[in-house]
Structures are given as C-alpha cells and as structure tokens.
Amino acid sequence: TATGIRAVECQYLVVKRNPVTGKDQLYSTYNKTGGKNPTKPRFLFPLPLTGDDGSKHLWDFTATFKTMEWPTNRDGERVEITGKTVGARLRDHTPMWNEWRAKIKEETGEWLRPYVFRDSWNVRADNLGIPIGVKCHAFGNTPETNSRAYRTSSDAATAKHFDAVYGGMPQLMNAICSVSMLTAAKESP
C-alpha cells in the first residue's frame, strides 16, 4: 500500500489534523497487542511507487478517504478487511495477481501474499534512505521487529547499502589499513 498499513488497519482509519504539519492526514487508531511491543496509533505517510519507466507516483488517499463509501456485503453490512479478505478479492477478481503468484512460485518457490503490499512500503522506505527509527515509527513497529521480520535486513542488503553510501570506500579503507599494518609491523622491533 501507499502507507504500509496492515490490511486489518483499514477498519481503524480516520482523517485527523497532524499537529506538526497542520494538514489533514490519514491516521490509524489500531492498537496491535501481539508481541512484546504493541502498535500505537499513528499518522500514516505515503511513499511513492516507481513506474517501469522510472516515474514516481505518490498517492495520498486522505481526500479520497473523506468521501469514500465503505464496501458492504450482500446484507448491507460494512465489509471487514483482513489479509484473508484482500487475498480472496485479489484471487477472485484480479487475473494479474494470479499470474504474479504463479510466476513467483515458479521462479522462487515462494508464495505471494497480500502482505507484500505492506512489505513493499518497508523496502521503498529503505531505498529512499529513511532512517530506521523514523521508518519504524511510521510503519508501526520497532527496529528490532523490523530487522527480524523483513528481508532487507540481510547480509546482501547491508553490503549493498554500505557500498552505495561509500562508493567502494570499504575496499579502499581495507587497503589503507593493510598497508598501515604492514608498515607498523616492519617498523616494530
């Protein structure tokens, strides 16, 4: 999703004025109680999606949410949105979702699930260089949970980010340190 919320949080969305920005913003009143650290209500921050052509698209649903009619079932009752209901809707009404599921299963052996929309917000935040504490505050989890639960917390991701930051500096520093240690060893009695 644009804001990285859990599907179940859709039931807990309101529009509220952010006291820091002074603007209306989507706000999740959800209190997840599982785990060591419960999720606190929070303002939601959309992140841009990048198109195949590299163009950026930022969808802030605040204005739409104010006037949106909530989906109802056959009995006219408000539909509860969960990961399961989102998955069923995607599976039953979105052929492209089923194509992606089959392709990912074939290529990686893994299964595609609706939670990927939340996961993608986390990856986009990393790619934009948003500090982990800020990202986790907006995402509704802790740095510990984030590091444990998301694939961007891997050896490969760590190496990729440090290489991007330093542009090959680790190799240069290793070479300098090696020369310094050899020089020191030659000079010692």
N, C-alpha and C positions, 0 to 999 in steps of 0.2 A: 504494500500500500504506500501511498504518498507519505503517510505519517508513521508507519511501522507499528500500528496497533495490533493487538491480538484480535481475532475475529469476534470473540465474546465481548470485547470492549465497545463494539458498536452499540450495544444496549445502554451504555453508560456515557454516551457523548452528549455534551451540551455546548452551546456557544457562550463564551464568557469574555469579558474585557480583561485583557492581560494588563496588570498594573504597571509592568515595566515598559511595554510598548505603547500602551493606551489604545490598542486596537482590539477589535473582536477577534477571537481565536477559538478553534476547537479545543475542548478541554475534556479529558477523560476523568470521570468520577470513580472509576473502577478501583477497588481495593483487592488485589490478588493476595490471598492469605497463605498460599502454599510456599514452602521453602522457608529458609532462615530469615529472609528479609522481605516483608510484604511490600507490594507495589503501592505507592502513594498516588493520589490523584495528581494530574499534571497537565500542563499545556502541551499540545501536540505541534510538532514542527515538520511541515512537509519538506521533503528533499526532492531535487529534480531527478527526472528519469532522462537517460541519454538515448536518443534515437539511433537507428542504424547508421544514419548519416552524420552522427556526432552532435546533432542539435539537442539543446536542453529543453525539457518541458517541465514546468512547475505547476502542479495542480493544487491549489489551496481550496478545499471544499467548504470553507467556512460559510460563504454566502449561499452556496447551494444547500447546505445542511439546514440553514434557517428556514427555507421554504419547501424542503423536500418532504414528500409524503412517505411514511414508513410502509414497507411492504406488509401486506396482510395475507393470511391464509384463506381457504375456502369459507371458513366460518366468520371471516371479518376480523379475526384476532391478529394482533401485531406478531409478525414472524420473529422468532428468536434466532439471532445469527450466532452460529458457532463454527468452529473449524469443520465440523461434520456437515452442517447445512451448506457452507460455502463449497466444500468438496463435492457434495451431491449436485449442487446447482451448476458448478463448472463441468462436472462429468456428464450431466444430462442435457445441458444447453449450450455447451461451448466445444465444438469439434476440435478446435485448435488445442485446447487443454489436453484432450485425449491423445492427440498427435504428439505433443510435447512429452506426456507421460510415457508413451511407448518409446520415443526416441531416447529419452534419458535413461530409461530402464535398460534399453539395448546397449547404449554407449557406456554407461557407468555401473549398471547393476543396481542402481538406487531408484527409489520411488519418489515421484514428485507429489508434494502435498501442499495444501493451501497455505501452510505456514511459511512457504517460500516467499510470500509477499512481505511478511514481517522480516524474514531473513535478509531480503534484498535491501531494505532500509538500512540495516546494520552495515552491509557491505558498502552501500553508497556513502554512508557517513564516514567510514574508514577511507574510502577513495577520495573524499573531499578534505581529509585531514582534520576532521573534527576530533578534538581531544577526547579520550575515552571517558573521563569523568562527565564531561558535558553531554557526550553521546548517550551514556547510560542514564543520566538524569532525564533526558528527553524520551528515551526508549522504555523507561520504567523497569530497569533492573540495575544491578550493581556491576562494577568492573569484574568482580570475581565470577559472578554468574555469566557475564558476557564472555569472559576468557574461556570458561569451561564449556559453554554451550555452542559457540559459533566457530566455524571453520577458519575464519580469518585469523584466529589465534593459533597459528601453526608455525612450524619452523620455516616453511617456504614463504608464508606471508610476512614473517618477521624479516627474513633476509631481503625480500623484495622491497619492503618499505625502507629499510635502512640503506639499501643500495640506491633507491630513488632519492633519499634525503642527502646522502653523502656523495652520490655520483662516482662510486668507485673508491672513495676515501678509505674504507676499511682495508683494501688491498695495499694502498699507499702507506697507511699507518703501520700495517704489519711489516712492510718492507723497511720502513724507518726504524721500527723497534728492533727488527732483526739486525740491522746494521749497527744500531746503538749497542745492542747486547754483545755483538762480536767485537766491537771496538773496546767496550768495557772489559771483556774477557782478555783481550790482548794486552791491555794496559795494567791489569791487576797482577800483583807479584806471584 
